[in-house]
């Protein structure tokens, strides 16, 4: 039975990834966002500007430097390898976290299977499209695993790389330092190293100009009002309005500060694995709800963390909690496809942030009650984070 769980989990990843690889090898530029990455790499090599308006490249210059090896490969090979890399990071991160949290080898394989099954539907679209969000999810998971293993310098490296993928990775680093003060120096060193990396691949004036252009691009993107994003405004737009400009920036700042304070005064004092998973939860939710360019497929970053929470809750007998986490993640992965004939692609733009808000509310309730998980009746589930997280 134990081997069956492990084989089942690997089969989910490998069979799906093999099918995707065949599709990509046949037509590498169909249903993918990677042409933007390749074009940015070519523009970088030719010393052209990477940023024009609110379309095209939205990542910082380090992303282009890190993606360069994929541009050097033959197109079909690079497209396949890029997807295998993101998948390997997600699956490897999940395995390492399950290994740190499971109490036996048999439970490890079972946990890995169910975490995979819960998160898989929401991860697959981003992997299939070759989106950098899949890589971001893998970096989050690997950083979480390193925190559980107390390998802070390696965790800092993965956190620093998140900044290259998404500038809002800086917010995740801030929350990580709030939870793990020992990460301050390593994460500062790693982030600076990542930001300086482009200077090793191009003349300093050109790199500096691209950083300036990226900052202007981020400011322009922060006020985008198109109905194709699944952040908090995805819900508000359903009512015919939205929250942009100064009010939107103020809300993001207040939300980030509130999460930071909660991490400092509450999460920091708890034991593992609750401490690391709470950091993961707050960071992923902040990126999903308060990034004005969150897409439906961006929720690949959120899915694994809350799938892990569901499985750990089940192991501790918190069945209502486990069903809540699991149903929320599965609904985001499955419902958009089921109701697409009725709502088109717009359903996920509203449903995903609604589920994220519910998950955020649950975490805030956890903070107020100083308990890791709370059952549906509002009573303490009986396992305090400091007692039952180990």
N, C-alpha and C positions, 0 to 999 in steps of 0.2 A: 504493500500500500504506500509505503514511504517513497519508493522509487517511482510509483505511479504518479504521485503528486508532482515530483520534480520533472518527470518526463512530460506531463501535461503542461506545466508552465513553460518549459522550453519549447514545446511544440507550438504553443500559441504564438510565441515570439518568432520562431524560426520559419514556420510555414507561412505566416503572414508576410514576413520580411522577404522570403523567397519569392512569393507572388509579386510583391511590390518591385523587387529587383528585376524580375523578368519584364514587367510592364515598363519600368524605367529604361532598361537596356534596349527595348524596342523603340520607344519614343521618349528620349530623355528630357524633352522640353515641354511635355504635355502635363498639365495640372501640377505645376511646380512653381515655387517662388525663387528658385536658385538662379535663374538668368540674371536677376538683380545683383546677386552676389558675384557672379562671374563678370558682369559689366563693371561693377565697382573695382574688382581686381584689375581689370584691363585699364580702367581710368587711372588707377593708382600707378600702374607701371608706366603710363604715358604722362603722368603728372597733371592730369585733368581734375577739375573739381568733381567731388563725389556727390554733392548735394544740390538739387535744383527743386525749389518749391517743396511741396508736401508729398511728392511722389518719389518713388525710387528708394535710394539708400537712406535708412534711418538709424544705422548703427554708428558707433564711434570708430575712428580710424584703426584702433587695434583689431577690430573684427576683420578688416580687409587684410591686415598683415597675417593674421592667423588662418584666414581662408585661402591664402595664396597657394599652398601646396595642392589644393583641389583644382585650382585654375590651371596648374601645370600638367595635371593628369589629362589623358584622353577624356572627352566629355562623358561618355557612357560609364566609364570606370569611376570617374569622380562622383557622379550622381549616385551610384550604388554605394560606394565607400562612405559617402557623407551620411546616407541613411543608416547604414550599418553602425557607424560610429555613434550616432545619437541613440539608437536602440540599445547598443551595448552599454552605454553610460546609464541609461534608465534601468535596464535589467540588472546591471552590475550593482548600481546603487541600491536598488530594492533588495537584492540578495544580501548585501553587506548589512543593511539595516535589520533585516529579518534575522540574520545570524547574531547580531548584537542583542536582539530583543527576545529571541526564542529560548525556551528553557531546555530543549532537547533537540537532538538531530531529527527525530521524527516530526516534531512540531515545526522545525525550520522549513522542511520541504512543503508541509501543508500550508504554512503561513505564506510562503513564497508563491504557491499556486493561487491562493485566494486573493492575495494582494495583486497579482498579475491579472486575474480574471476581472477584478473590480475596476482597475485602472486602465486596462487594455483598450476598451472601446473609446475612451476619451483621448488616449495617446495616439491611436493609429492614424487619424487624419493628419496630424502635424508631421508624423514620421513619413507618411505617404507623400505629402507635398514638399518634403525636404525643408521644412521650416526650422529656423534657428531656435524656435521655442522648444523643440525637442531636445536640443543640446543644452538649453537653459535648464530644462527639467532635470537632465542628467547631472548637471553641475550642482544643482540644489541637493539632489539625493546623495551625491558623493560627499558634499560638504557636511550634510547631516550625519552620514556614516562616520566620517572622520571625527566629528564632535563626539559622537557616542564612543569612539575608540580613543578619545583624548589625543588625537594627532592634530594639534592645532595649526601647525605650520602648513600641513597639507590641506587642511580645511580652508585656511586663508588663501591658498593658491587657487582652489576651486572657486572661492568667493570672488577673488580678484578677477577671474576669467568671466564671471557673470556680468561684470561691468562692460566687457568687450561685446557681449551678446546683447545686453539691454542696459542702457545708462541707469535705469532705475534699480539695477543691481546694487547701486550705492545705498539705497534704502534698506535692502536686505542685509548689507554689511553693517549698517548702523544698528539694526535690530539684533544682529548676531553679537556685536560688541556689547550691547546692553545686557544680553543674556550671559555671554562668556567674556568677561573683562580681559582674560588672558589672550583674547584674539586681537586686541587693539593694535599692538605692535606688528604681529605677523600680517594682519589684514592691511595695515597701512603700507608695509613694505611691498606686499604682493600687488596691491592696487596701483601703487606708483610704478612698479616694474611693468605692469600691463600697459599703463598709460604711456610709458616711455618707449615701449617696444616699437612703435612705428618709426621712431627716430633712427632706429638701426637699419631701416629698410628704404629710407628716402631722405632727401635733403631737409634739414631742419626748417627752413622758411616755408617749404611746401607743406610739411606736416602741420606746422603751426597754423597755416592758413586753413587747412582742412578741419582742425579743431575749432577754429573760429566759425567756419561755415556750419559745422555740426551743431554748434550752440544756437546759431540762428535757425537752423532747421528744427531743432527741438522746440524752440519757442513758437515757431509757426505751427508745428504739429500739435502743440498743447491746446490750441483753440479750434482744432478741426471739429466740425459739427455734422459730418456725414453720417447717415444712418447705416453704418456697416461695422460698428464697433460694439463690443460687449462689456464695456465698463459700466460704472454706476449710471452713466447717462443713457445706457441702453434701456434701462427701466424708465427713466424720466422721459425719454423721447416717445415712449409708447403712449404717454399722456399729452403729447403735442408740444412739449417744451424741453429745455435742457439747461444744464448748469455749466456755464463756461466763463471765461474771463476771470476777473478778480474773485468772485464767489467760488468758482471752481478751484482756483489755486488755494484759496483759504481753506476750503474743505479738505483738500489733499494734505495741506500742512497740519491741520488739526488732527486728522486721522493718523498721520505718521507720528506726531508728537504723542498722541494718546497711546498708540501701540508701543512706542518707546518707553513711556512711563510704566505701562503694564509689565513690559519685559524686565525693567529694572527692579520694580518693587515686588513683583510676584514670581515671574517665571524663573528669574535668576536663582531663587532660593530653593527650587524644587530639584528632585532627583531625576535620574534618567530612567527610561527614555522620554518621559514626559517633557523634560526641559527642551531637548532638541526638537521634538515633534511640535511643541508649541511655537518655537521659533519658526520652524518651517511653515506652520499654519498661518501665523501672522504675516510673514513675508510674502507667501504666495497670494494670500487674500489682498494684501495691499497692492501688489502688482496687478491683480485682476481687476479690482474695483476702482482703483485711482490712477491707472495709466490710461490717458484719453485715447490711446491707440490699441487697446486690448481687443484682439480678435477672438472669435469663438474657439479657434484652434489653439489660442494661447493658454487655454485651460489645461493643456497637457502639463503645465507647471504645477497646477493645483492637484490634479487627480491622484498621483501616487501618494502624497502625504496623507490625504484623507482616506484613501484605501487602507493605508497602514493603520490609521487610527481606528478604522472599523474592525480590522482583524484583531488588533490588540485588545479592543474593548470586548470582543467576543471571547477571547481567551480568558478574560478576567470575569466572565459571567455577566457582563453588562449587555444583555441581548438587545434591549430597546435602543441603546446608544449605537450598538453595532449596526442595527438595521437602519438607523437614521443616517449615519455616515455613508454606509454602503449604498443606500437608495439614492442619496443626493448625487454621489459620483456616477452611479450607473445611469441615472436619469439624464445627466448631461451628456453621457456618451451614446445613449440609445434613442432618447425621445426625439431629437432633431431630425433623425432619419425617418422615424416612424410617422411624424406629422408633416414632413416636407410637402406632400401633395396638398395639404390644407393651407400651410403658412409659408411655403417656400423656405428660403434661407434665413428669414427674419426671426424665426422662433427662438433660435439659440441666442440671439442678441439680447433677448429679454430674459429667457429662462436661466441662462448661465449666471448672470449677475444676481438674479433672485436667489438661486441656490447658494451663491457665494455670500450673500447677505445673511442668509439663514445660518450658514456655517460660522460666519464672523460673530453673529449674535450668540451662538452657542459658546464660542471661545470667550466672549466677554462675560457670559453667565458663569463660565468656569472660573474666571478671575474673581468675580464678585462673591462666589460661594467657596473659593479656595479649595475646589475639588476638581480633579482632572476631568471627570465625566459625570453628567447629571442625567437621571432617567427622565422619561417623558412625563412623570407625575410631579416633577420639580423637586423630588427628594434626593438627598445625597445618595449616590450609588454605593457608598461604603468603602471606596478606595480612594484615599487622598493621594494627591500627586506625590507627596513626599514619602508615602508608605507603600503604595502599590505600583509604582512605576518601574520598579526593578525587576 
